[in-house]
Amino acid sequence: MSEYDWDPKTYLALMAEEVPDYHRLQDQLVVAASVHTSAKLILDLGIGSGLSAARVLDALPQATLVGIDNSHAMLAAAASSLPLRRFTPIEQRLEDPLPSGPYDLVISMLAIHHLDGPGKADLFSRIAGALRPGGRFVLADLVIPENPADMMTPIDGVEDKPSSLSDQLTWLTAAGLQPSVSWQHRDLAVINSTRPDQSTAHVKWPAAVKSQELPHS
Ligand SMILES: C[S@@+](CC[C@H](N)C(=O)[O-])C[C@H]1O[C@@H](n2cnc3c(N)ncnc32)[C@H](O)[C@@H]1O
C-alpha cells in the first residue's frame, strides 16, 4: 500500500484497488475472532474506520472494544459508526504502550505490517503481556509470500514493511504465545495466537501449521 493520509471516505475504494481480497481477509479475521465466544474485552490495533471491528462486535455481542489508531480522521469515523457504549477510541501509535487490559482478545487487520521486524517483535511481546492467560491474538495482515509472484499488494518499502510468515511465527513464539496459521492466500494471512493459561503451560504444542485455505464464506 502506498503512503497517503488515511481518509475514511476513500478507504474502501483504496482497498478494492490495492488489496482486492480485503473482504476475504476480513471474513477470516471474523471467523478466527468468533471462536473466542466468551470474550468480554477486545483490543483492536490499527482499527482505522472500524469496518473490521464492527463485524467482530456483531459476532461477539457481549464484548466491548478498545480501538487504537494514529489517524484522527479514521478514528473519528470509527467513533461515529460503532456503538458508543461498546467502543473506546484511543488516538495513539502502535509503538506506544498499549492501553491497559487485560484483554480476552486482541485483533489487528492490515496495520502491523507498517512496523519493521524489531517493531513487530516488540509489539507481539507487549500484546502477550496485555492478554489474559488463555486469551487470543488474531492477526490478519500482509505477509511476504514464499513465491514473489504471489505479492499482490503494492509495497512502498517505506510505510509498508511486511514480514514473512515464518519470521512472524518466530517472534510470536518468542513473545510466549502459541501461534498457528488459520488461513493464507497469496500475500495475506491470518495467524491465531493463544497466551497459554497456567493449566496448559506445561503442554508441548505442535509447531505452527499452515492450514488449507478455507472456502470463502
Ligand atoms: C489499512 S488500514 C486498516 C484499518 C482497519 N484495521 C481495517 O481492517 O479496515 C491501516 C490503519 O492502521 C493505522 N496505522 C498505521 N500505522 C500505525 C501506527 N504506527 N500506529 C497506529 N496506527 C497505525 C492507519 O492509521 C490506518 O487507520
The ligand as an SDF file (V2000), in Angstrom:
LIG
                    3D

 27 29  0  0  0  0  0  0  0  0999 V2000
   -5.2390   -0.4050    6.0640 C   0  0  0  0  0  0  0  0  0  0  0  0
   -5.8740    0.4490    7.4580 S   0  0  0  0  0  0  0  0  0  0  0  0
   -6.6670   -0.8830    8.3380 C   0  0  0  0  0  0  0  0  0  0  0  0
   -7.8780   -0.4040    9.1160 C   0  0  0  0  0  0  0  0  0  0  0  0
   -8.7240   -1.4940    9.7580 C   0  0  0  0  0  0  0  0  0  0  0  0
   -7.9500   -2.3230   10.6600 N   0  0  0  0  0  0  0  0  0  0  0  0
   -9.4490   -2.3530    8.7680 C   0  0  0  0  0  0  0  0  0  0  0  0
   -9.4790   -3.5800    8.9600 O   0  0  0  0  0  0  0  0  0  0  0  0
  -10.0310   -1.8370    7.8030 O   0  0  0  0  0  0  0  0  0  0  0  0
   -4.4190    0.7180    8.4510 C   0  0  0  0  0  0  0  0  0  0  0  0
   -4.6770    1.5580    9.6920 C   0  0  0  0  0  0  0  0  0  0  0  0
   -3.5260    1.4350   10.5330 O   0  0  0  0  0  0  0  0  0  0  0  0
   -3.2360    2.7010   11.0730 C   0  0  0  0  0  0  0  0  0  0  0  0
   -1.7950    2.7420   11.3990 N   0  0  0  0  0  0  0  0  0  0  0  0
   -0.7620    2.5350   10.5540 C   0  0  0  0  0  0  0  0  0  0  0  0
    0.4070    2.6170   11.2150 N   0  0  0  0  0  0  0  0  0  0  0  0
    0.0930    2.8860   12.5110 C   0  0  0  0  0  0  0  0  0  0  0  0
    0.8730    3.0870   13.6870 C   0  0  0  0  0  0  0  0  0  0  0  0
    2.2080    3.0120   13.6570 N   0  0  0  0  0  0  0  0  0  0  0  0
    0.2300    3.3430   14.8510 N   0  0  0  0  0  0  0  0  0  0  0  0
   -1.1400    3.3990   14.8810 C   0  0  0  0  0  0  0  0  0  0  0  0
   -1.9280    3.2200   13.8020 N   0  0  0  0  0  0  0  0  0  0  0  0
   -1.3150    2.9650   12.6240 C   0  0  0  0  0  0  0  0  0  0  0  0
   -3.6090    3.6940    9.9890 C   0  0  0  0  0  0  0  0  0  0  0  0
   -3.8430    4.9780   10.5140 O   0  0  0  0  0  0  0  0  0  0  0  0
   -4.8590    3.0560    9.4070 C   0  0  0  0  0  0  0  0  0  0  0  0
   -6.0340    3.5310   10.0110 O   0  0  0  0  0  0  0  0  0  0  0  0
  1  2  1  0
  2  3  1  0
  2 10  1  0
  3  4  1  0
  4  5  1  0
  5  6  1  0
  5  7  1  0
  7  8  2  0
  7  9  1  0
 10 11  1  0
 11 12  1  0
 11 26  1  0
 12 13  1  0
 13 14  1  0
 13 24  1  0
 14 15  1  0
 14 23  1  0
 15 16  2  0
 16 17  1  0
 17 18  1  0
 17 23  2  0
 18 19  1  0
 18 20  2  0
 20 21  1  0
 21 22  2  0
 22 23  1  0
 24 25  1  0
 24 26  1  0
 26 27  1  0
M  CHG  2   2   1   9  -1
M  END
$$$$
